[in-house]
Amino acid sequence: MTLRPRPLPADERRAATVDAVIALAAEQNPGDITTAAIAQRMGLTQGALFRHFPSKDAILEAVLGWASERLLAQLDDAATAARSPLAALEAMFMAHVGFVTRHPGVPRMLFGELQRPGDTLPKRMAQTLTQGYAQRLRGHLTAGIARQELDVTLDVDAAATLFIGTVQGLVMQSLIAGDVTRMHRDAPGVFAIYRRGIRSLS
């Protein structure tokens, strides 16, 4: 007698769907990913997939929600383990690079969604992520100024914007080159330049 695979609980099935979409996005144009392809990757029928997600947009929202939660958690963990505000910034920079290196499908999906016209939920989710990210950075930057690690005249908002933009630049260049490992190689030197621009001269 052939035994059928045990059905996964709903939460595990949704998590497996997120994993499948991120893996597919690393291999092909995220805009071309279909629910049929997702179901095939998971060994399911489309009907089984839609029992957990009412639409493809709902799947996308789950992926972006997972990515936002996981990235911010990893940034927080990296900063907590650091011994100073400046060290926390470097740890966050490298943690972000490490996250993208492990999950290259995430930025590919995000960049694709940001090109869609109109005020979409994925765009709002990206804005929320960026705001939470920048708030964390401003906290560490302000603490660094208070400890005289960083330049007392530093524009904290501009420094936070530059930090995020620098990571995004590394991500974009690695995707263009088709080599995510390049980002990991370049990150230490790039952060060294950023650090020289914000640290105290005294």
Backbone hydrogen bonds in HBPLUS format (Angstrom, degrees):
<---DONOR---> <-ACCEPTOR-->    atom                        ^
c    i                          cat <-CA-CA->   ^        H-A-AA   ^      H-
h    n   atom  resd res      DA  || num        DHA   H-A  angle D-A-AA Bond
n    s   type  num  typ     dist DA aas  dist angle  dist       angle   num
A0013-ARG N   A0009-PRO O   2.89 MM   4  6.13 155.3  1.95 157.1 165.4     1
A0014-ARG N   A0010-ALA O   2.92 MM   4  6.18 158.3  1.96 153.2 158.4     2
A0015-ALA N   A0011-ASP O   2.99 MM   4  6.20 158.4  2.04 145.8 152.0     3
A0016-ALA N   A0012-GLU O   2.87 MM   4  6.05 153.4  1.95 145.4 152.8     4
A0017-THR N   A0013-ARG O   2.94 MM   4  6.18 144.0  2.08 141.6 151.5     5
A0018-VAL N   A0014-ARG O   3.02 MM   4  6.36 156.9  2.07 149.4 154.6     6
A0019-ASP N   A0015-ALA O   3.05 MM   4  6.34 163.0  2.07 148.9 153.1     7
A0020-ALA N   A0016-ALA O   2.96 MM   4  6.16 155.0  2.02 143.3 150.1     8
A0021-VAL N   A0017-THR O   2.97 MM   4  6.22 160.2  2.01 154.7 159.1     9
A0022-ILE N   A0018-VAL O   3.03 MM   4  6.25 166.9  2.05 157.1 160.3    10
A0023-ALA N   A0019-ASP O   3.01 MM   4  6.18 157.1  2.06 147.3 153.7    11
A0024-LEU N   A0020-ALA O   2.95 MM   4  6.17 158.4  2.00 147.3 153.3    12
A0025-ALA N   A0021-VAL O   2.86 MM   4  6.06 157.1  1.91 151.2 157.7    13
A0026-ALA N   A0022-ILE O   3.17 MM   4  6.38 133.3  2.40 137.9 148.5    14
A0026-ALA N   A0023-ALA O   3.25 MM   3  5.28 135.4  2.46  95.5 107.2    15
A0027-GLU N   A0024-LEU O   2.96 MM   3  5.20 147.5  2.06 105.3 115.5    16
A0028-GLN N   A0024-LEU O   3.06 MM   4  6.25 136.6  2.25 153.9 166.0    17
A0032-ASP N   A0029-ASN O   2.86 MM   3  5.47 155.6  1.92 120.5 128.3    18
A0033-ILE N   A0030-PRO O   3.17 MM   3  5.38 165.0  2.19 109.4 114.0    19
A0038-ILE N   A0034-THR O   3.01 MM   4  6.38 156.3  2.07 149.0 155.6    20
A0039-ALA N   A0035-THR O   2.90 MM   4  6.05 166.4  1.91 148.0 151.7    21
A0040-GLN N   A0036-ALA O   2.89 MM   4  6.06 155.2  1.95 144.4 151.7    22
A0041-ARG N   A0037-ALA O   2.94 MM   4  6.12 159.8  1.98 146.8 151.8    23
A0042-MET N   A0038-ILE O   3.11 MM   4  6.37 143.9  2.25 144.3 154.0    24
A0042-MET N   A0039-ALA O   3.16 MM   3  5.13 123.7  2.49  92.6 106.9    25
A0043-GLY N   A0039-ALA O   2.91 MM   4  6.01 110.9  2.40 137.2 154.9    26
A0044-LEU N   A0039-ALA O   2.78 MM   5  4.83 173.9  1.79 147.1 146.3    27
A0043-GLY N   A0040-GLN O   3.07 MM   3  4.95 150.5  2.16  98.5 107.7    28
A0049-LEU N   A0045-THR O   3.14 MM   4  6.49 152.5  2.22 145.3 153.0    29
A0050-PHE N   A0046-GLN O   2.90 MM   4  6.18 157.9  1.94 154.7 159.9    30
A0051-ARG N   A0048-ALA O   3.28 MM   3  5.27 150.2  2.37  95.7 104.4    31
A0052-HIS N   A0049-LEU O   3.08 MM   3  5.76 159.3  2.12 115.4 121.5    32
A0053-PHE N   A0049-LEU O   3.21 MM   4  6.47 142.6  2.36 139.9 150.6    33
A0059-ILE N   A0055-SER O   3.27 MM   4  6.66 145.5  2.39 139.1 147.7    34
A0059-ILE N   A0056-LYS O   3.07 MM   3  5.07 120.3  2.44  94.8 109.7    35
A0060-LEU N   A0056-LYS O   2.98 MM   4  6.35 158.9  2.02 152.5 158.0    36
A0061-GLU N   A0057-ASP O   2.89 MM   4  6.14 158.7  1.93 150.0 155.6    37
A0062-ALA N   A0058-ALA O   3.04 MM   4  6.25 149.2  2.14 139.1 147.1    38
A0063-VAL N   A0059-ILE O   2.97 MM   4  6.30 153.2  2.04 150.4 157.9    39
A0064-LEU N   A0060-LEU O   2.95 MM   4  6.24 167.9  1.96 158.5 160.6    40
A0065-GLY N   A0061-GLU O   2.87 MM   4  5.95 152.5  1.95 143.0 151.4    41
A0066-TRP N   A0062-ALA O   2.92 MM   4  6.06 159.3  1.97 145.1 150.6    42
A0067-ALA N   A0063-VAL O   2.89 MM   4  6.15 163.9  1.92 151.7 156.3    43
A0068-SER N   A0064-LEU O   2.92 MM   4  6.05 162.9  1.95 147.6 151.9    44
A0069-GLU N   A0065-GLY O   3.04 MM   4  6.17 170.7  2.05 150.5 153.3    45
A0070-ARG N   A0066-TRP O   2.87 MM   4  5.98 167.4  1.89 155.6 159.7    46
A0071-LEU N   A0067-ALA O   2.86 MM   4  5.86 163.7  1.89 148.3 153.5    47
A0072-LEU N   A0068-SER O   3.06 MM   4  6.12 173.3  2.06 152.1 154.2    48
A0073-ALA N   A0069-GLU O   3.08 MM   4  6.12 153.9  2.16 141.7 149.4    49
A0074-GLN N   A0070-ARG O   2.99 MM   4  6.19 154.5  2.06 147.0 153.5    50
A0075-LEU N   A0071-LEU O   2.90 MM   4  6.19 151.9  1.98 152.4 161.0    51
A0076-ASP N   A0072-LEU O   2.94 MM   4  6.13 159.7  1.98 147.3 152.5    52
A0077-ASP N   A0073-ALA O   2.94 MM   4  6.17 158.3  1.99 146.2 152.2    53
A0078-ALA N   A0074-GLN O   2.99 MM   4  6.10 159.3  2.03 142.9 148.4    54
A0079-ALA N   A0075-LEU O   2.97 MM   4  6.18 160.9  2.01 151.0 156.0    55
A0080-THR N   A0076-ASP O   2.92 MM   4  6.04 158.6  1.97 150.8 156.6    56
A0081-ALA N   A0077-ASP O   3.29 MM   4  6.45 147.5  2.40 143.5 150.1    57
A0082-ALA N   A0079-ALA O   3.10 MM   3  5.25 152.3  2.18 104.2 112.8    58
A0088-ALA N   A0084-SER O   2.81 MM   4  6.04 145.5  1.92 148.7 159.7    59
A0089-LEU N   A0085-PRO O   3.00 MM   4  6.32 150.6  2.08 147.0 153.7    60
A0090-GLU N   A0086-LEU O   3.13 MM   4  6.46 160.4  2.17 148.1 152.6    61
A0091-ALA N   A0087-ALA O   2.88 MM   4  6.09 157.8  1.93 147.0 153.7    62
A0092-MET N   A0088-ALA O   2.89 MM   4  6.09 154.8  1.95 148.5 155.0    63
A0093-PHE N   A0089-LEU O   2.95 MM   4  6.17 158.0  2.00 148.5 154.5    64
A0094-MET N   A0090-GLU O   3.00 MM   4  6.26 166.5  2.02 154.0 156.4    65
A0095-ALA N   A0091-ALA O   2.84 MM   4  5.97 147.7  1.95 141.5 151.7    66
A0096-HIS N   A0092-MET O   2.90 MM   4  6.10 156.4  1.96 150.5 155.5    67
A0097-VAL N   A0093-PHE O   3.11 MM   4  6.40 163.1  2.14 147.8 152.3    68
A0098-GLY N   A0094-MET O   2.85 MM   4  6.02 156.8  1.90 144.9 151.9    69
A0099-PHE N   A0095-ALA O   2.89 MM   4  6.11 150.9  1.98 144.9 152.5    70
A0100-VAL N   A0096-HIS O   3.09 MM   4  6.40 163.7  2.12 154.5 157.3    71
A0101-THR N   A0097-VAL O   2.92 MM   4  6.11 155.6  1.98 149.1 156.7    72
A0102-ARG N   A0098-GLY O   3.03 MM   4  6.23 148.7  2.13 144.2 151.4    73
A0103-HIS N   A0099-PHE O   2.90 MM   4  6.07 138.2  2.07 141.3 154.0    74
A0106-VAL N   A0103-HIS O   3.07 MM   3  5.85 154.7  2.13 122.6 128.2    75
A0109-MET N   A0105-GLY O   3.00 MM   4  6.17 153.7  2.07 147.7 153.8    76
A0110-LEU N   A0106-VAL O   2.95 MM   4  6.19 164.0  1.97 155.2 160.1    77
A0111-PHE N   A0107-PRO O   2.83 MM   4  5.86 174.7  1.83 153.3 154.9    78
A0112-GLY N   A0108-ARG O   3.20 MM   4  6.19 151.9  2.28 134.3 142.1    79
A0113-GLU N   A0109-MET O   2.95 MM   4  6.20 156.6  2.00 150.8 156.9    80
A0114-LEU N   A0110-LEU O   3.01 MM   4  6.22 152.4  2.08 152.2 159.5    81
A0115-GLN N   A0112-GLY O   3.26 MM   3  5.51 150.4  2.35 102.5 111.0    82
A0116-ARG N   A0113-GLU O   3.06 MM   3  5.44 159.8  2.10 110.7 117.1    83
A0124-ARG N   A0120-THR O   3.10 MM   4  6.47 156.4  2.15 148.9 155.6    84
A0125-MET N   A0121-LEU O   2.84 MM   4  6.10 153.2  1.91 155.6 163.9    85
A0126-ALA N   A0122-PRO O   2.90 MM   4  6.14 151.4  1.98 144.0 151.5    86
A0127-GLN N   A0123-LYS O   2.90 MM   4  6.19 152.5  1.98 147.2 154.9    87
A0128-THR N   A0124-ARG O   2.96 MM   4  6.20 155.7  2.02 145.4 151.6    88
A0129-LEU N   A0125-MET O   2.97 MM   4  6.21 155.9  2.03 145.9 152.4    89
A0130-THR N   A0126-ALA O   2.93 MM   4  6.17 163.2  1.96 149.5 153.8    90
A0131-GLN N   A0127-GLN O   2.90 MM   4  6.10 157.3  1.95 149.0 155.4    91
A0132-GLY N   A0128-THR O   2.99 MM   4  6.19 161.5  2.02 148.8 153.4    92
A0133-TYR N   A0129-LEU O   2.90 MM   4  6.07 156.5  1.96 150.7 157.8    93
A0134-ALA N   A0130-THR O   2.85 MM   4  5.99 169.1  1.86 151.9 154.8    94
A0135-GLN N   A0131-GLN O   2.95 MM   4  6.09 153.1  2.03 144.4 151.9    95
A0136-ARG N   A0132-GLY O   3.20 MM   4  6.41 156.2  2.26 142.0 147.2    96
A0137-LEU N   A0133-TYR O   3.04 MM   4  6.38 161.1  2.08 152.1 157.6    97
A0138-ARG N   A0134-ALA O   2.84 MM   4  6.08 162.5  1.87 154.0 158.3    98
A0139-GLY N   A0135-GLN O   3.14 MM   4  6.35 150.7  2.23 142.9 150.3    99
A0140-HIS N   A0136-ARG O   3.18 MM   4  6.57 158.2  2.23 152.1 156.7   100
A0141-LEU N   A0137-LEU O   2.82 MM   4  6.05 160.3  1.86 157.4 164.0   101
A0142-THR N   A0138-ARG O   2.88 MM   4  5.91 163.3  1.90 146.7 151.3   102
A0143-ALA N   A0139-GLY O   3.01 MM   4  6.18 155.9  2.07 141.8 148.8   103
A0144-GLY N   A0140-HIS O   2.89 MM   4  6.05 148.1  2.00 141.6 150.4   104
A0145-ILE N   A0141-LEU O   3.01 MM   4  6.35 146.9  2.12 146.5 154.8   105
A0146-ALA N   A0142-THR O   3.01 MM   4  6.31 160.8  2.05 148.5 153.6   106
A0147-ARG N   A0143-ALA O   3.00 MM   4  6.24 143.1  2.14 142.9 152.4   107
A0149-GLU N   A0144-GLY O   2.82 MM   5  5.04 146.8  1.93 163.0 161.6   108
A0150-LEU N   A0144-GLY O   3.13 MM   6  5.25 155.0  2.20 114.3 113.6   109
A0148-GLN N   A0145-ILE O   2.97 MM   3  4.90 157.8  2.01 105.1 111.1   110
A0200-SER N   A0149-GLU O   2.78 MM  51  5.42 165.5  1.80 126.9 124.8   111
A0151-ASP N   A0198-ILE O   2.86 MM  47  5.85 164.9  1.89 148.2 151.8   112
A0154-LEU N   A0151-ASP O   3.02 MM   3  5.27 161.6  2.05 115.2 117.9   113
A0159-ALA N   A0155-ASP O   2.89 MM   4  6.09 156.6  1.94 154.8 162.4   114
A0160-ALA N   A0156-VAL O   2.96 MM   4  6.15 152.9  2.03 147.8 154.2   115
A0161-THR N   A0157-ASP O   3.00 MM   4  6.25 160.5  2.04 148.6 154.0   116
A0162-LEU N   A0158-ALA O   2.87 MM   4  6.07 158.8  1.91 149.0 154.9   117
A0163-PHE N   A0159-ALA O   2.99 MM   4  6.12 153.1  2.06 141.4 148.5   118
A0164-ILE N   A0160-ALA O   3.16 MM   4  6.45 170.7  2.17 155.5 155.4   119
A0165-GLY N   A0161-THR O   2.91 MM   4  6.06 163.3  1.94 150.0 155.6   120
A0166-THR N   A0162-LEU O   2.79 MM   4  5.86 145.4  1.91 145.8 154.3   121
A0167-VAL N   A0163-PHE O   3.17 MM   4  6.52 159.5  2.21 151.5 155.8   122
A0168-GLN N   A0164-ILE O   2.96 MM   4  6.22 165.1  1.98 152.7 157.3   123
A0169-GLY N   A0165-GLY O   2.88 MM   4  6.04 146.1  2.00 139.5 148.6   124
A0170-LEU N   A0166-THR O   3.08 MM   4  6.38 156.7  2.13 147.3 152.5   125
A0171-VAL N   A0167-VAL O   2.93 MM   4  6.23 159.9  1.97 153.9 159.8   126
A0172-MET N   A0168-GLN O   2.88 MM   4  6.09 166.5  1.89 151.3 154.5   127
A0173-GLN N   A0169-GLY O   2.98 MM   4  6.15 165.5  2.00 150.8 154.7   128
A0174-SER N   A0170-LEU O   3.01 MM   4  6.17 155.2  2.07 146.9 153.7   129
A0175-LEU N   A0171-VAL O   2.97 MM   4  6.24 154.2  2.04 152.0 159.3   130
A0176-ILE N   A0172-MET O   2.91 MM   4  6.15 157.3  1.96 151.0 157.4   131
A0177-ALA N   A0173-GLN O   2.95 MM   4  6.09 155.5  2.01 143.3 150.1   132
A0178-GLY N   A0174-SER O   2.92 MM   4  5.95 117.4  2.33 131.2 147.1   133
A0179-ASP N   A0174-SER O   3.00 MM   5  5.30 153.6  2.07 154.7 157.0   134
A0182-ARG N   A0179-ASP O   3.16 MM   3  5.66 149.7  2.26 109.7 117.7   135
A0183-MET N   A0180-VAL O   3.25 MM   3  5.63 133.4  2.48 105.2 114.6   136
A0185-ARG N   A0181-THR O   3.11 MM   4  6.45 150.8  2.19 148.2 156.4   137
A0186-ASP N   A0182-ARG O   2.92 MM   4  6.13 156.8  1.97 154.8 160.9   138
A0187-ALA N   A0183-MET O   3.00 MM   4  5.92 140.8  2.16 145.8 154.7   139
A0190-VAL N   A0186-ASP O   3.11 MM   4  6.25 160.0  2.15 158.3 164.4   140
A0191-PHE N   A0187-ALA O   2.87 MM   4  6.04 166.7  1.88 162.2 165.0   141
A0192-ALA N   A0188-PRO O   3.03 MM   4  6.19 148.3  2.13 141.8 150.6   142
A0193-ILE N   A0189-GLY O   3.33 MM   4  6.64 147.3  2.45 141.0 147.4   143
A0194-TYR N   A0190-VAL O   3.18 MM   4  6.56 159.9  2.22 148.3 153.8   144
A0195-ARG N   A0191-PHE O   2.75 MM   4  5.98 163.4  1.77 158.6 163.0   145
A0196-ARG N   A0192-ALA O   3.07 MM   4  6.29 155.8  2.13 141.8 147.4   146
A0197-GLY N   A0193-ILE O   3.26 MM   4  6.51 139.1  2.44 140.2 150.5   147
A0197-GLY N   A0194-TYR O   3.00 MM   3  5.19 129.7  2.26 100.1 114.0   148
A0198-ILE N   A0195-ARG O   3.15 MM   3  5.40 145.3  2.28 104.5 113.8   149
A0199-ARG N   A0195-ARG O   3.02 MM   4  5.89 148.5  2.12 161.5 166.7   150
